[in-house]
Amino acid sequence: MKTRSLGSMAFATLLAVGCGQSSGSMGLTPPGSEPSDAATGVDAASAPEAGSSEAGSLADAGNAYVWRTGTFDLAPGQERYLCFAKTLDEDMTVGAYSNEGQPFVHHVIFVRTTAPEPDGFSECNTGFRNSWNPLYITGAGPSRLEFPSDAGHVLPKGTQLMAQLHLLNLGAQPVAGTAAISMYRTSAANPRPVNSYIFGTMKVNLPPMQTSEVVGTCSVREPLKFIAAFPHMHMLGTAMRFEVGASAEAMTTVFQRDPFNFDDQHIDPLTLDLAVGNQTRLTCKYDNPKPTAVTYGESTLNEMCYLIGFAVDRTNISACIQ
């Protein structure tokens, strides 16, 4: 097992976040799922509909700031990687994010860039670049990520924000759509940073016509303070369990998604502190009805086994991958 920063390993080898078949339209906070003021110090009133165009749009609605891409098109059966970049036109400190799902959005990785990307849309068939600093990672179905009241992302005016979209149209008709992320301001002064830490394994090889499981283990190399977790598998995933202990013989389950629903890969709150030397075990369960084995890969038709955690006091994304 290895603890790695994303500077030494392509993000594509770690995860393709979320595989979308859920219904609904991408854009505003799902009714009844607005982040709570008490939990985050954020005014989380629902954002009104933001306009969309080929050039994209940013809509300010009180403390909800809706970031939206331009319109993209997908032919039947088409799979695309698109990036959409736009520069922030005001100073902002963000304490929560939310989005709805689209049936053809496989994943969204929302980042701030540290090196310029082309404005607007560009083809970006790459898993990750070292110049991408993740803010919010999500997949199928509506989701939200809320920070503690003393944490947030400080985004100065002029910051380039970008969404990397993995799009797949499994339908028989062409589709067009946009992707939108609602960002909620916080008044926290000097907020603690938040970034992602990923557990999992690339050793996925599911035998045909049977159920099976994949296990990834890790020895924690640095203190970690998690606030939320995003479990990720593809269409054959049925359940996920994450255990922590002082040794492999003394594990306690701290997170579980059972059953795992491919169409609803939402983020869950998770208060979890890990110390150096803690042992972790991630177990992903699958049911493969196909006559051939299914292996690891980014396509929806392949499989993955990852738990993407969001942790405070972290400025960079990193991972412990077996």
N, C-alpha and C positions, 0 to 999 in steps of 0.2 A: 504494500500500500504506500501511497505517496501523498504528501501534502504539497500542493502546487499553487503558485500564483498563475494567473492567466497570461503573464508575460512569458511563461515557459511552455504553454500548452494551448493549442487552439481551442476556443470555446466550443466549436463544432464537435469536438471529441468528448465534451462534457455533457452537453444537453442540447436538445431542440425543444424549447419549452412549450408545452400545451399542444394538443391536437384537437381542432375544433370541429364539432358537428352540432353544436348547440344552436337553438333557434333564438331569434331576437335580432335587434339592430344595434350596431356598435355606436356608442356615443355617450349617453348621459348616465349618471349614477342610477343603478337599479332601484326602483321604488322600494322603500323600506330598508335599504341597505346603506344609507348615508353614514359616514363615520361619525362617531359620537363626540360632542364637545368635551364631555367629561374625560374621555379617554385620551384625547389628542390635543386639546386646546385649540381646535380648528373650528371655524364656522363652516359647517358642512351642509348648508342649504343646497337643495338640488339645483344643478346647473341647468339653465334653459337651453333649448336647442341652439347649437352653433351652426352657422352657415358652412357650406362646403363648396369647394371649387377645385379646379385642377391645380391652382396655386396653393390650396390649403388655407386654413384660417386659425387664428387664435381668438377665443372669445372670453372676455372678462365678465364674470357674473358675481359681483361681490367678492367673497373669499373663494369661490370656485372658479378656476381658470381652465377652460376646456381647450386642449391641444388636439388639433384634428389634421389628418393628412388630406391630400387631394384625393380625387376619385381614381380607383384602379379598376381594371377589367380582367376577367379570367374566362378563358374559353372552357368548354366542357373537358374535364380531365386534366386541365393545365395546372402545373405546380410552378410557383415563382418565388424568388426571394427579392423583395423590394425594400429599399431604404428610403425614408422620407425625412428630410432635415429642414429645420427652420430655426431662425435666431430669435431668442427671447427679447422682447422689447421693453422689459421693465425688471427691476430687482424683485426677487421673490424668495421667500423661505417656505418650503413645502413640508407639511406635516402628515399628509395622507394622499393616496391615489385611489382611483376607482375606474372601472371600465365595464362595459357590457360585452357580450360575445357575438361573434359572427360565425355562421356555419362553415365558412371557408377560410377562417383564420387559424392556422396551425399554431403559431406562437407570435407574441409581441415582446421584443426586448427594447425597452425605452431607456435611452442613455443620454448623457451629456458627452460631447466630444471634446477631446483635448488636442485634436488636429482637425483642420477643416475638412468637411465632407461636402459633396455637391449639394447645393440647395435644391429643394423639391425632391422629386423622385429620381432614383438611380437603381439600376440592377445591382444587387450585392449578394451574389451567391457565395457568401463566406459566413462561417459560423460566428466569428468574433474577431475584432481587431483590438490591439493593445491600446488604441486611442479611444476606445469606448468605455466609459465609466457608467455602469448600470445604475439606474434609479428605480426601475420597476420592471419586473418580469412576470408575465402572465400568459395564460393559454385559453382553453375553451371555457365558455360560460362567463357569467358576471363574476367579478372579483373586486376586492379592495384590500389595501394595505394601509394600516394605521400605525403611526409611530407613537411612542410615549410623548408626554407633553414637553419633555426637555430634549427631544431629538428632532432632526429635520435635515432637509437638503437645502443648502444655501446656493441659490442660482442667481448670480448677478446679471444685470442687463447686458446683453451681448453674448450670453452663453448660447452655443448652438445645441439644440435638442434634436434628437433623431430617434425614430422608431424603425427597427428592423422587423419586417413582416415576412413570415413564411406562410405563403398562401397556397391553398390546394382546393380546387373545385372538383368534388367527386360527383356532381350532378350531371344531368344530361343537357342542361341549358347554360348559356353564358350568363355570368353574373357581373355586377359592378357594385362597388362599395367604397367606404372610407373607414378608417380606424380613428378612434378618439379616446383620449385619456383625460380624465378630470383630475386636476391637481388642486389641493386645498391648502390655503395659506395658514401658517401658524405664526403667532407673535413671539415664539420662543427666542430668547436672546442667546447668541453663541450656542446653538443647538449641537448636541452630540451627533456625529456622523453615523450614517447607516449604509451598509452594503451587504452583499450576498456572500454566503459560504455554502458550498455544495458538497453533499455526501452521495456516494453511489458507486457503481461499477459499470465498466464497459464489457464485462465478461457475460454477455447475454447470448445464449444459444438454446432456443426453446424447441424440444423434440416435437415431432408432428403428432397430432391426434391424441393429445393428453394434457393434463395439468402439470405444471412444474413451478419451481421457484428459483430465484436468483438471489444470492446473498453478497453484500459488500460490507467489509469491515474496515475500521479505521482506528488508529491510536492518535488521540488528539494531541497536537503539538503546540497549541497556543490557547490562552483563555478565550472563551466565546460566550457572548450574551445574546441569545436569540429572543426575538420578539414575535416572529411569525414563520410559517413554513408552507412551502408549496410542493406537494407531491407530484411527481411526473412519471407517467408511463404512457404507452400508446394504446391501441385498440384492444389488445389481448390482455391487458392488465386487469386483475380482479381484486387485489388487496395489497396494502403496503403497511409495514410495521417498522418503527425505528426504536431501537433499544440502546440504553446507556448503562454502563456499570464500571466498577473498579477493575473488573476482569471479565473475560469471556464467560466465566462460570457464574457471574453475579450480575446478570443483566435485568433491567427494569424497562418495560415499555413506556416511552414518554410521548409517542405520537403514533396514531394509527388512522388509516383510511380504509375502512372495510364495511361495505364494498367500495371499491374504487370505481368511479363513474367517468368514463372517457369524455363524456359530454359536459362534465362539471368539475373542472380541475381548479377549484378556487383556492385561495390563500386562507389558511387558518391561523388565528393567534396561537403563539407558542411561547410561554415564558420558560426559558431553559438556560441555565448556566453550565458550561462545560469547563472543566479544569484540565490542565496539562496532565497527560497520562490516562485520562478517561478512555475507555474502550467503547466503540459504537458498532452497532450491527444494523444494517438496513436490509430488510427482506421484502422482495417484490414477488407477488404470485401472479400466475398467468394461466390462461386456458387457450391452447392453440388447437383449433379444429381443422387446421389446414393439413394437406397430405405431405407438406414439406416443412423442414425446420425454419424457424424465424430467428434472425440474428440481430445484433445491435446495428442501429443506423438512424439517420435523421428522418427518413421518410416515415409517413404515417403507417406504412405497411411493414416497417421494421419495428423494433422495440427498444425501450430504454428503461433504466432503473435509477432514478435520482430523487433526492430530497433537497430542494433549494431552500436554504434558510436565509432569513433576513436578520442581521445582527447589528447591534449598536456598537459605537466606538470602533468602527471599521471604515477605512477610506477606500479600500480596494477590494475587488472580488477575488476570492481564492477558493480552494477546494481540497478535499481529501478523497481521492478516487482510487479504487482498487482495480 
